Amino acid sequence: MSNIKKNAGFSLIEVMIVLLIISGATVLLTTSFLGNLKKRSVYSASAEIEHSLINARMLARRSYENVFWIYDVDTHTISFGSAYQFTLPVNVRLELTYADALPQPGIMFYSDGGSSGGQVQIEHEYGQDRYDVDWILGLVKKEDEVGEKGP
């Protein structure tokens, strides 16, 4: 008789080891991706707040009407004008310092370029960002970040 080796394929143990390695790599990549996605949403929210302040000022200047940038504490949303509304992520905390004369938390941007002034501070698990709104010129200035830099 000839000595023919039967090659039936991979054993069950070899297949199980390969599946275990693939599933482990998938778990590691997924958790890493989701962590970065969460971090990006936080930095995106911070950028959205900065842009909304700048856009509210520009809208007031262009429309020759006062624009009220509003932070609604109950719904955790920012709005100004009639069309803009942004809901902050739940892991972002916003603290607003504003003029006492205003009817609700927010910053009034006047048509002459000025504003009621204020400070917007965003706190999240990666640090905090602070934006100062000048009351004379209405300019929005981002203070040096405290914490980790964005992606």
C-alpha positions as CSV (number, residue, x, y, z in Angstrom):
1,M,0.0,0.0,0.0
2,S,1.1,3.5,-0.6
3,N,1.6,5.9,2.1
4,I,-1.0,8.7,1.2
5,K,-1.5,11.4,3.7
6,K,-5.1,12.5,4.2
7,N,-5.5,16.2,4.2
8,A,-9.0,16.8,5.5
9,G,-8.5,20.6,6.2
10,F,-8.2,22.5,9.4
11,S,-8.9,20.9,12.8
12,L,-11.7,22.3,15.0
13,I,-9.1,23.7,17.4
14,E,-7.3,25.6,14.7
15,V,-10.6,27.2,13.5
16,M,-11.6,28.1,17.1
17,I,-8.2,29.8,17.7
18,V,-8.5,31.8,14.5
19,L,-12.0,32.9,15.4
20,L,-10.9,33.8,18.9
21,I,-8.1,36.0,17.5
22,I,-10.4,37.7,15.0
23,S,-13.1,38.4,17.7
24,G,-10.5,39.8,20.1
25,A,-9.1,42.2,17.4
26,T,-12.7,43.3,16.6
27,V,-13.4,44.1,20.2
28,L,-10.2,46.1,20.6
29,L,-10.8,48.1,17.3
30,T,-14.5,48.7,18.1
31,T,-13.8,50.1,21.6
32,S,-11.0,52.3,20.3
33,F,-13.2,53.6,17.5
34,L,-16.2,54.3,19.9
35,G,-13.8,56.1,22.3
36,N,-12.6,58.4,19.5
37,L,-16.1,58.9,18.3
38,K,-17.2,60.1,21.8
39,K,-14.2,62.4,22.0
40,R,-14.9,63.9,18.6
41,S,-18.5,64.6,19.6
42,V,-17.3,66.6,22.6
43,Y,-14.9,68.6,20.5
44,S,-17.5,69.1,17.8
45,A,-19.9,70.4,20.4
46,S,-17.2,72.9,21.6
47,A,-16.6,74.1,18.1
48,E,-20.3,74.4,17.4
49,I,-20.7,76.6,20.5
50,E,-17.9,78.9,19.3
51,H,-19.3,79.1,15.8
52,S,-22.8,79.8,17.1
53,L,-21.5,82.7,19.1
54,I,-19.7,84.1,16.1
55,N,-22.6,83.6,13.8
56,A,-25.1,85.3,16.2
57,R,-22.8,88.3,16.2
58,M,-22.6,88.4,12.4
59,L,-26.4,88.0,12.1
60,A,-26.9,91.0,14.4
61,R,-24.5,93.1,12.3
62,R,-25.9,92.1,9.0
63,S,-29.6,92.2,9.8
64,Y,-29.3,95.5,11.8
65,E,-31.3,93.8,14.6
66,N,-30.4,92.5,18.0
67,V,-29.8,88.8,18.2
68,F,-30.2,86.9,21.5
69,W,-28.0,83.8,21.8
70,I,-29.9,81.6,24.3
71,Y,-28.9,78.7,26.4
72,D,-31.9,76.7,27.6
73,V,-30.9,74.9,30.8
74,D,-33.9,72.5,30.7
75,T,-33.4,71.1,27.2
76,H,-29.6,71.6,27.1
77,T,-29.9,73.5,23.8
78,I,-28.4,76.6,22.3
79,S,-30.4,78.7,19.9
80,F,-30.4,82.1,18.3
81,G,-32.5,83.7,15.5
82,S,-35.4,81.7,14.2
83,A,-33.6,78.9,12.5
84,Y,-30.6,77.8,14.6
85,Q,-30.9,75.2,17.4
86,F,-28.2,72.9,18.7
87,T,-28.6,70.2,21.4
88,L,-25.4,69.6,23.5
89,P,-24.3,66.1,24.1
90,V,-25.1,64.7,27.6
91,N,-21.4,64.5,28.6
92,V,-20.9,68.2,28.0
93,R,-21.6,70.7,30.8
94,L,-22.1,74.3,29.9
95,E,-21.7,77.1,32.4
96,L,-22.7,80.6,31.3
97,T,-21.9,83.9,32.9
98,Y,-24.2,86.6,31.6
99,A,-25.6,90.0,32.3
100,D,-28.3,90.1,35.1
101,A,-30.5,92.4,33.0
102,L,-31.2,89.6,30.5
103,P,-34.5,87.7,30.9
104,Q,-32.9,84.3,30.6
105,P,-29.4,82.7,30.3
106,G,-27.8,84.0,27.1
107,I,-25.8,86.8,25.4
108,M,-27.4,89.6,23.5
109,F,-25.6,90.7,20.4
110,Y,-26.5,94.2,19.3
111,S,-26.8,95.5,15.8
112,D,-23.9,98.0,16.4
113,G,-21.5,95.2,17.0
114,G,-21.5,95.2,20.8
115,S,-23.0,92.7,23.1
116,S,-24.2,92.2,26.6
117,G,-20.9,90.3,27.2
118,G,-20.4,87.1,29.0
119,Q,-18.4,84.0,29.4
120,V,-19.2,80.5,28.1
121,Q,-17.4,77.6,29.8
122,I,-17.7,74.1,28.5
123,E,-16.6,71.2,30.8
124,H,-16.2,67.7,29.6
125,E,-14.2,64.6,30.5
126,Y,-11.3,65.7,28.4
127,G,-10.9,69.1,29.9
128,Q,-12.6,72.4,29.4
129,D,-12.9,75.3,26.9
130,R,-13.8,78.9,27.7
131,Y,-15.1,81.6,25.4
132,D,-15.1,85.2,26.4
133,V,-17.6,87.6,24.6
134,D,-16.4,91.2,24.8
135,W,-19.2,93.5,25.9
136,I,-18.0,96.6,23.9
137,L,-17.0,95.0,20.6
138,G,-18.9,91.7,20.9
139,L,-15.9,89.8,19.8
140,V,-15.7,86.1,20.7
141,K,-12.3,85.0,22.0
142,K,-11.4,81.4,22.9
143,E,-9.2,81.3,26.0
144,D,-6.3,78.9,26.2
145,E,-7.7,75.4,26.7
146,V,-7.4,73.7,30.0
147,G,-7.0,70.0,29.4
148,E,-6.2,67.9,26.4
149,K,-6.1,69.3,22.9
150,G,-8.7,68.3,20.3
151,P,-8.1,65.7,17.5
